[in-house]
């Protein structure tokens, strides 16, 4: 028993690990909140595009010694507006516009990086994630971004739920569908900025999609999906960091791998669990009817 306690407590004795756990849980929570709507709206391709499109913003910010977080968000914002412009004014489908900006912005980022004489370790951390290098300032920035996302959902969350399940009804109800759509994409960009230090821009899509997709297999209502998604993302973050500490493997990849490992048994057994719950409720109703 004492050995188990020591295994759990040892990583927490280091300040950088405590910051890492806070950052991973915070990033996972934000990603699970936004990811719920990414999954419901079928916007995984958009999430993938935005996660890669922030690369030139990171590279330019690094070269000019400005905030990498601000550069990443600005690049995501430019991509969002560009996709909207192409799909609305040049008679292209949104998927085509996403493909154009996705590859173009990612290529631009690679070109900018290739002009550097040497790859900075800090820049590589943002590409592939290094939650162990999170500083107190990073935590404050991540917390501020998370607060803005929570505020947006407190104000417009109900409208996004209606829009996610029935866009046609949302439009006929007078909701600003265009603003809701692009507002959600801006929040996806902000969530990517929060999570990129944890798992990197290369794998941030996994945290946007995998925990909410896992939760979607078990729940049908949005609040339940969000809660389960947060639980799964937190579990993946904790297990991933412990694996990283004791096995000396990349922290971001470990977190993503655990999220996938959690998904698989849920995918396999979720239909049986749902059937069992339905049968249980039917049995309760029958027993209640006999008693009545």
Phi, psi and omega in degrees: 000316180296325179296320178295318178298319179294320179298322181284320188275335185303311179299329183286352178283348179258136182296320182295330177286323177297318176296322180296317179297317179297315181295317182294318179292320179296312180296319179295322178295316179295315181297323180291325178294307179292321183298332176305316180282331174298317180289314182296324181271357182064043185254028182299321179296321177296316178299319178296318180298313182293324181295328178272333183289344179283350184303311179297327177296319177296315183295315180295317179298322179294317181294322183267004178060037174255177181297124178294326178296315179295319179298318179296315181294320179297318178296320177296322179293317178299318179296317179301312180293322180295318178297317178298319181294313182296316184288336183264329189245355180235019175053041174251148175291157181296323178299320178295316179298320178298315180300320181295310183288323179304304183290322181295313181291321179295318177297320178300318178298317179296320179299315180297316180297323182292342178281345179286144181291329177210149180280124178285140179298328179296319180292319178299323179299323179286333179286318187243357176086138173204079184296338180290344181262009180296133179259173177297323177296321177300318180298320178295317179296316178297320179294320178297316178295320178297321178297318179298320179294316178296322178296317179299319180286330175294326182275321189235010184301318181297320179296321179292326178295313179299315181296324182291320183274327184210083181301324181295316178296321179299320181291317180291338179279357178090008178288144179285084187301318180299315179294322178297319182296308184282334172296321178295321179294324177295320177293326175298317177300318180293321178296323178296319178299320180293320188269347190293330177290332183282307183242353180086155182293337182291326186243010184294332179301325181300320180284337175283331190249314191296308178299315177296323178295322176297315180295325182296333179290338186252341185224156180246337181268143186302313180302319179293321178297317180297316181295312179296321178299318178296319179297314181294319180292322177295317178299316178296320180296314182294311180296322179295319180290321176296320177296319179298319183292313187272337182254356178057052178239166182299129186294314182298315179296323179296319179296313180296319180297320178293323177299322178289320179298320178293324181297318190300308179294327177296317178299321183286317189259351183303316179300321180291322179295316180297319179296318179298317180296318179297316180295324179296315180293321178297320179295319178297320180294321179294317180295321179294323180293321179292321179294320179292000000 
